[in-house]
Amino acid sequence: MSAPFVLAAGGTGGHLFPAEALALELLSHGKSVHLVSDARADAFAGRFPGIEAHQVRAGQLGGGPAHAAHALGELALGTLQARRLLRRLTPACVIGFGGYPSVPAMLAAVYLGLPTLIHEQNAVPGRANRLLAPRVRRIATAFPNTAGLRAADRARVVHTGNPVRPVVLAIGPTKYKAPQRGGAIELVILGGSQGAQIMSQAVPPALTALPTRLREVLRVSHQARPEDLSAAEAVYQGNRIQAELRSFFIDVPERLARAQLVICRAGASTVAELAAIGRPAILIPYPYATDDHQSANARAMAEAGGGWVIPQPELRPDTLALHLENLLGDQTALTTAAQRAAEFGRCDATRVLAQLAIEHAEGSRLQGCAA
């Protein structure tokens, strides 16, 4: 059997979703795949036969002196674990997707002289990938312009786009339909995997402030935190707005395909899925994200014409209501934004990243043979 590919990723969706997409693509090429992450890796691998999951210890970077000392100790132990694992697997290539659980495997791969590649999903690299960028052989980026990389590192950058899950790609060709006068308006509100408090505080009152002709035709899908569900639902019901609220939607891609406008955060996976399906969005970046990377993601999409950015401190029900009234009555603006969002995305990102990993592995093997 040929040497396997090892993917190292943090345990959140932003890191695991592109790792999932790449894993499935590599499996379709007959490659074997191993995943290194934290405890959430087991659930990931359990969904996909043929992917073996491994856990190694890792310390979260940052924090005070005591936390930093503990993190460094965990990182050292995790790197030793990863070195033993990689020596046993002898992988063709080790690909990191960021997040602190990816660091031990990537450092071990560098130490062992294995072919290495990292993928950065955001417009500003996270701490893990900033640490790894000077050490790995290739750097793949989701955005055409990625801030925070050294000039020396940029020579090893390949813009691949951000891989999205196969279910998203399957829905991607669904044509966008702008709201028609008197017809239903599908609105999707997302705040990340577990919702966001600000979305429940600002969006329902904004929708109630819309003219009656718009309120009556709204069909709202609102993902909210469990503790915010009842209050938000009361606002919708009290104003006769048809809304479905959940703390987590398992069919987000299908809802995005039906959406005529999305109100959401600007995490890497959210932006990538909006672009893959081609849907206009009002982006409200999470202001406390590391290095404010969500604002950079949102600006990139807005500058491409795929949406509009409202910083969280400026999000108020009255101004949002006015913005929504103008947008929902402007078919041209929405249709153009949907088209620009689709152009902003790269539907071939998974294939391009897989090909880069395979070519990098084969090139390194040939160089080793020549030596």
N, C-alpha and C positions, 0 to 999 in steps of 0.2 A: 504494500500500500504506500502511496506517496506521502510525503511529510505533511502533517496537518497545518492548518492556519489557526493561530491563537488570537482571540479578540479579548482585549482588556478594557473594561468599562465601569464607570460608576453605576450605582444602582437606581438612578432616577430615569424617568422616561426620556429625558433629553439626551442622555447618553446611550440608553439601551435600545431605543427605537432605531437609530441608524445602525447600531451593531446588529440588531435583529435583521434588518434589511440586507446588510452585507452577508450575514451568516447564511441566509436563505439563498442568496445569489451564488455564494461559493458552493453550497450544497448542490445547486442545480448544475454546477460545472464538475460534479463528482469529487469535490474536495471534502476532506474531513475537517470539522470545526470544533474547537474547544473555546469555552468562555471562562475568563477569570474576572471575578467581581466580588461583591460582598454577599450577604445572605440572600439577597433577592435574585441572585444568579440561578438558584435552584428552580424557582418558579418560572423563570425565563426559559431555561433549558427544558423543563418539563413539558412545555407547549410544543416543542419541536424535536421530534425523534431525530437522532443523529448528531445532536449537539451535546457535548459533555461539559458539565459545569464544574468549576473548581473555586474554592474560597481561599484567599490568603489574607493575612492580617494587614491592616493599613491604618495609619493615623491621619486624621483630618488636619490639613495644614492650617496655620493661623492660630490666633488665640494668644493668651498670656504665656509667661515663661513656663509655668508648670504644665500647661496643656501642650506647649510646643515640645517640651522634653519627653512627655508621654508619647506624643505623635511620632517623634523621631525614633523612639524605641520600637514602636509598633511598625514603623516603616522599615527599620532594619530587619526585624524578624520576618516581616512579610516578604522582603526582598530575598532573604535566605530561602524561605519556602518556595518562592517563585523560581529561584535558580535551580532548586532540586527538581521542580516540576518541568521546567523547560529543558533541562538536561535529559530528562526521561522522554519527553515528547519529541525533541529535536525538530521544532517547527520550521516550515518553509518561510514563514513571515509572522511577525508579531505586530498587531495593529491596535493602537490605543485610541479610545474615544473620549478621554478626559474623565474627570471625577477622581477623587483621591484614591478609590480602590484600584484605579488603573496604574498608579505610579509604581508599586513594587514589581509588577510583571514587566513593565517597560524598562525600568532600571536594570532588572536582571537580564533582559534581552540585550540591552546595550553592553553590559558587562561580558556577556557570553559571545559578543560579536555577531549576533543574529541579525538578519534583515529586519529593519524596524520602520514603522510608518505610524504617524498619528493623524487623526481626523479632528478638526476643530469645527464645531457646529455653529458657534456664535461669531458675530462680527468683531468681538474682542475676546481673545483667548482667555480661558480660565486659568487658575493658578497651576493646576496639574500640567496642562499643556505648555504653559509658559516655562515651567521647570524642565519639561522634556524636550522642547523644540530645539535647543542647541545640541542635543545629544543624539537625536534620531536621524535616520538617513533621508526620509521624505516626510513632507508635511502636506496634507490635503486640507483644503478649506471649503466651507459651505458658501461663503460670500466672496465675490470677486475681489473686494478690498477688505483685508483683515488687519485691524490696527494692533499695535503692541508687539509685533514681531521685529527682531533685530534685522538690520540690513543683510547680515551674513546668512540669516535663516531664510530670507525671501528667495534666495537662489534655489532653494530646495522645495519651494511651494508649488503645488498643482491645484488649480481650482476645479474641484469635482462637483460642487453642489452638495446638498445635504440629503443622504438617502432617506426615503420614506417607506413605510410599510407597504407590502404588496397590495393590501386592501385599499390603501389610498391611491396607489397607481391605477388600480382597476377602475376606480371611480373618476379618476382624473379627466377622461374624455367627456364627462357629463356637461352638456352645454349650459352656460349661464343664461338665466332668464330674468331680466329686470322686472320690477313690480309694474303691473298694469293698473291703470286707473280703475278702482273699484274691486280689483282682485286681491287675493290673500297676499300678505307680505310675510315671508319666512325670515325670522330674525333669530340668530344664534348668539348666546352670551356665554363665554367661557372664561374661567379665571385660573386655568391650570388644572392639574389632575384632581384637585380637591376644592376648586372654586376659589373665590377671593371675596373678602368682606366688602371692599369698595364697590364691587359690581352689584352687590345686593343693596347697598346703601344708596347708590346714585342712579342705577339704570331703571329700576321699577318706577321711582317717582318721575324720572324723565319721560318714560313712556306714558304715564298717566297725564302728563302735561301736553301731549300731542293733541291735535285737533281730533274731534270725534270720528271724522271720516277715515282717519288713519288708525286710531285705537281699535275701531270695530273690525278691521281686517288683519290685525296683527296675529301671527302664529309664532309664539315665543318658545324657544328651547333655552332654558336657563340652568346652567350648572352652578350650584351654590354650595357653600360649606353647610354641613348638617345643621349647625347651630343657627344658620341664617335662613333656612328653608321656610319655616312657618311665617316669619315676618314678611319675607318677600312674597310668599304666596298670598298672604292677606291683602297686600297692596294690589296685586293683580286681580284677585277675585273682587275686591271692593270697587274696582274700576272696570269690571267686565272685560278684562283682557285675557284672551285665551292663551294660557301658558302651561308648559310642562316643566316642572322643576325636579331635578335630581342632584344628589351629591356627586354622582359620577355617571356619565353616559358611556355605555359600552359601544355605542354606534355613532361616535363622533364623525367619522368620515361620511357616513350616509347623511347625517344632519347638515354637514358642510355642503354636500352636493345639492341639497334642497335650498340652502340659505341664499337669500338675496343681499344680506348684509350680516357681517359678523362683528361683534364687539368682544375684544379679547385682550389677553396679555400678549407679550411679544417674545416668548421663549422660542428657542431655535426650532423645536419640532412643530410648534404651532405655526410659525411663519413658513416653514417648509411645506406643511400640509396645505395651508391656504394657497401657496404658490402652485403646488402640484395640482390642486383642484381648480384653481383660478377663481378665487372669491374675494370681493372687496371687503376691507375690514377697517374698523376704527380700532387702532392699537393703543392700549393703555399700559405702557411698560411698568413692570414691578420696580419701584424706585430703589429697593434695597438689594437688588441682585448684585453679585460680585462685580466690581468695576463698572456698574451700571450698564452691563452688556445688553440688557433688553432694550434700552433706549437706542443703542447703536443698531440693533437688529431692526427696530421699528423705523428708524430714520432711513435705513437702507431700502426698506420696502416702500416707504412713502416717497422717497426721492425717485424710485423707479416708477411711481405712479400707481402703485397697487393698493394704496390705502391712505389713511389719515392718522396722525398721531395726536393724542391728547395726554400730556403729562398728568400723572395722578393728582398732584396738587391743584391742577386747574380743572379737574373733573367735578362739575356741579350739575345738578339736575336741570336747572333752567337753561344753561348754555348747551348742555348735551341735547335737550329737547329741541332747541332751535336748530342745531346742527343736523339732527335726525330728520326734522321736518323738511329741511332743504334737500338733503340727500335722497330721501325716499320719494321726493317728487321730481327727481332729476334722473331720468332713465339713462341719458347719455353719460352723465358722470359715473354712475354705477357700472354701466356696461364697459366703459373705457377702463375703469379701475380693475374690473375683473380681467379684462384682456391684458393689462399691464402686469397684474399679479401672476398670470399664467406665463407671461414672457420672462418674468423675474425668476421663476423656478427652473430647475433642471430635472426634467423627468428621467433623464438618463444617468442621474447621479449614482445610483446603486451600481449600474453596469460599469460606469467609468471608474468608480472606486475599486470594484472587484478586479477590473482589468489592470489597474495600477498596482494592486497588491500582488496579483499573479505575475505580472511582468517584473516587478521588483524582486520577487522571490526567485524567479527563473534567472534574471540577470545576475543576482548575487551568487546563485549556484554555479553558473557558467564561469563567473570570475574566479570562484573558488577552485573550479576544475583547472582553469588555465594556470592558476598560481601553482 
